[in-house]
Amino acid sequence: MHYFSDDEACRKQTAKQSYGAMPLFPRRAPGLLLAFVLLVAGTARASEVRLVDGTVYSDVTIVHRDARTIEIRTRYGSLPLPASEVDRIDGVRLSASGLAPAH
């Protein structure tokens, strides 16, 4: 314990002790937390993709989808598939364009 003879030295020592510790939530923590939540939410959804020939890809993430291709990510890497060869995604039959579910 320190004993100070004047108030100024006491205030300086107290300020040094209270501001020297790492803050519990730094200023950038909300941004990092949001990025982590979006990353987990974007990759947590696993899908099942069934092709016209009967091939099934389970536990995949759909990375990109347009009128011509559907790119999936498996645990082994990414795989682009022609949309015309994809029959169903998560049990929902695709339309001829490959973008929207068939009605």
LINJO-V57310 format. One record per helix or strand of 2 or more residues. SS is the DSSP state (H for helix, E for strand). FROM is the first residue (numbers start at 0). LEN is the number of residues. Records with the same first field share a line. If there is no record, write none. Layout:
SS=FROM-LEN ; FROM-LEN
This chain:
H=6-13 ; 28-16 ; 82-3
E=46-5 ; 55-10 ; 68-6 ; 76-6 ; 85-4 ; 91-3
